[in-house]
Each structure stands twice: as structure tokens, then as C-alpha cells.
Amino acid sequence: MDDSLIPTLALATLLIVALIAIVGLVMFKRKPANQHPMDKAPDGAIATVPVDDKP
């Protein structure tokens, strides 16, 4: 086996693993159950918490 293929194999492996991780993260975040409940309301507006300023 030629020694010049080893760095190429290492780089290809790194890029493939990074691509799989990015695709997995995107698929995970697209699922509604995995999103933060305060990010957005169902209508697309940013959710707010009512504050009672009266003592």
C-alpha cells in the first residue's frame, strides 16, 4: 500500500463523519419535540411570558 493514500483516507474519513454529524443534527433539530418551547409559538411569533408588575 502506498503511504501517500493514508492522509487522503484520513481527510476523507473526517469529512464523511462531519457530514453525517451535520445531517444528524439538522434532522434532530427539525423534530418539533426537540425544539426549545420559548423559541417560537405555533403561529411563528416569538413567545413571550406575561409579567405582572403590580405588587
Kinemage of the C-alpha trace (Angstrom):
@kinemage 1
@onewidth
@group {chain A} dominant
@subgroup {mainchain}
@vectorlist {calphas} color= white
{ca met a 1} P 0.000 0.000 0.000
{ca asp a 2} L 1.272 3.414 -0.934
{ca asp a 3} L 1.914 5.753 2.034
{ca ser a 4} L 0.534 8.783 0.180
{ca leu a 5} L -3.008 7.391 0.442
{ca ile a 6} L -3.073 7.480 4.249
{ca pro a 7} L -3.554 11.293 4.602
{ca thr a 8} L -6.206 11.187 1.877
{ca leu a 9} L -8.048 8.423 3.696
{ca ala a 10} L -7.841 10.330 6.991
{ca leu a 11} L -9.216 13.530 5.419
{ca ala a 12} L -11.987 11.672 3.614
{ca thr a 13} L -12.983 9.915 6.839
{ca leu a 14} L -13.030 13.213 8.740
{ca leu a 15} L -15.197 14.896 6.106
{ca ile a 16} L -17.637 11.983 5.912
{ca val a 17} L -18.049 11.856 9.701
{ca ala a 18} L -18.553 15.651 9.850
{ca leu a 19} L -21.184 15.458 7.101
{ca ile a 20} L -23.034 12.661 8.903
{ca ala a 21} L -22.941 14.655 12.163
{ca ile a 22} L -24.322 17.793 10.490
{ca val a 23} L -27.125 15.872 8.772
{ca gly a 24} L -27.990 14.134 12.045
{ca leu a 25} L -28.099 17.434 13.948
{ca val a 26} L -30.332 19.058 11.331
{ca met a 27} L -32.725 16.102 11.391
{ca phe a 28} L -32.749 16.170 15.206
{ca lys a 29} L -33.488 19.910 15.400
{ca arg a 30} L -36.275 19.726 12.792
{ca lys a 31} L -38.346 17.482 15.051
{ca pro a 32} L -40.803 19.714 16.976
{ca ala a 33} L -40.326 17.788 20.236
{ca asn a 34} L -36.610 18.677 20.239
{ca gln a 35} L -37.057 22.432 19.799
{ca his a 36} L -36.965 24.861 22.702
{ca pro a 37} L -40.523 25.789 23.722
{ca met a 38} L -39.685 29.502 24.000
{ca asp a 39} L -38.151 29.822 20.539
{ca lys a 40} L -41.346 30.295 18.538
{ca ala a 41} L -45.062 29.963 19.016
{ca pro a 42} L -47.085 27.813 16.582
{ca asp a 43} L -48.089 30.911 14.577
{ca gly a 44} L -44.431 31.863 14.069
{ca ala a 45} L -44.343 34.718 16.566
{ca ile a 46} L -41.769 34.736 19.331
{ca ala a 47} L -43.386 33.533 22.520
{ca thr a 48} L -43.500 35.944 25.446
{ca val a 49} L -44.134 35.423 29.136
{ca pro a 50} L -46.676 37.773 30.713
{ca val a 51} L -45.234 39.766 33.599
{ca asp a 52} L -47.374 41.120 36.407
{ca asp a 53} L -45.743 44.378 37.537
{ca lys a 54} L -48.308 45.120 40.257
{ca pro a 55} L -47.148 44.390 43.834
